[in-house]
């Protein structure tokens, strides 16, 4: 989806550059400026606008230089400023307002000089100065608007994650409450039924009496109900992960986070405790990256060794290497999980910028894998 959007943007930019070039060429031909050098300078300066998203300053330099050369070669013409105005706008929008203003000043100075500072050229230069000023101002306004939209989107994503976490927490609390209620009420009642049925069967056998089929059915049904109830309570009390690290990465991508997953070594089933810890570490690290890293790239690496699993989640975000992280609930919970399994955890800012979480978990015995079902 992102690739399609980028392709559409490039097509639109190319189309705009062609339209600007055609307009300037047509006006130039009407003004008898149709020499090969004129057309070459206009074409280069106009078509360069197609690359403004990836190289705004380079485009500004090429466009300003080409059209200024055309003005010096063939004389002043206000239409020659059109591509330069567009380049000034895009440079200001990408944060290079000083460079944009300098390019506008250079073009205006050359424009006036090429016209021998005549009164008519001076009036045109004043008009063009207003165009350039508007281009810089609208570029800055567009930049601020885009920043506002990104901030709003990030806040919306953060609010959505917070709501999901709160909903999961409430669901977990409700499961525990239901488990307690079932344990305190049904478990006791079924235990009494099973006990009394067992006593009745025992007494009947001791007296040599025939055991009623209904009594045997009650004894069997109560035992089965007790087993099923215990299984249900175990499910309600257990906070098992509901996916894999790969699924977490896919969810993060869908939420707009640029994240890649790399798995090395011989991937194999893990012990239930290691599997659960791996899931939670990756989940917490991705959540922290989405919250605090800003528009960063994140890499998730799972390295299966002979006796351990190494988990690395790194981003190139805004974390300051000089500022140690403040341990929160997430990092503390991560460290407790890793320590309980006899592993090691290192979490903090990277020297080159960004944040890194590195955990090593011993795999334990090969047969201690999570049971299906």
SULDABEL-V801019 format. One line per field, one symbol per residue. ss: DSSP state (~ for helix, > for strand, _ for the rest). phi: phi as a letter, one per 40 degrees, with the letter a starting at -180 (. if undefined). burial: 1 if it has 16 or more other C-alpha atoms within 10 Angstrom, else 0. A space follows every 10 residues. Layout:
BEGIN
ss: ???
phi: ???
burial: ???
END
This chain:
BEGIN
ss: _~~~~~~~~~ ~~~~~~~~~~ ~~~~~~~~~~ _____~~~~~ ~~~~~~~~~~ ~____~~~~~ ~~~~~~~~~~ ~~~~___~~~ ~~~~~~~~~~ ~~~___~~~~ ~~~~~~~~~~ ~~~~____~~ ~~~~~~~~~~ ~~~~~~~~~~ ~~~~~~~~~~ ~~~~~~~~~~ ~~~~~~~~~~ ~~~~~~~~~~ ~~~~~~~~~~ ~~~~~~~~~~ ~~~~~~____ __~~~~~~~~ ~~~~~~~~~~ ~~~~~~~___ ____~~~~~~ ~~~~___>>> >>>>>_____ _~~~~~~~~~ ~~~~~~~~~~ ~~____>>>> >>>>___>>> >>>>>_____ ________~~ ~~~~~~~~~~ ___>>>>>>_ ____>>>>>> >>________ ___
phi: .ccccccccc cccccccccc cccccccccc cfbbcdcdcc cccccccccc bccbaccccc cccccccccc cccbhcadcc cdccdccccc ccccgbcccc cccccccccc cccccffccc cccccccccc cccccccccc cccccccccc cccccccccc cccccccccc cccccccccc ccccbcdccc cccccccccc cccccccgcc cddccccccc cccccccccc cccccccccc cbibdccccc ccccchccbb bbbbgccacb ddccccccdc cccccccccc cbcgcbcbbb bbbcccbabb bbbbbbcccc ccbccccbcc cccdcccccc cgbbbbbicc cchgbbbbbb bccgccccbc cch
burial: 0000000001 0011011101 1101100100 0011000110 1111111111 0110011111 1111111111 1101111001 1111111111 1111011011 1011001101 1111100000 1101100110 1110111111 0110000000 0001001000 1000000000 0100110010 0100000001 0011001101 1000000000 0000000110 0110110011 0010011000 0001110110 0100001111 0000000001 1011111111 1111111011 0011111111 1111100011 1111111111 0000000001 1011111100 1011101111 0001111111 1111000010 000
END
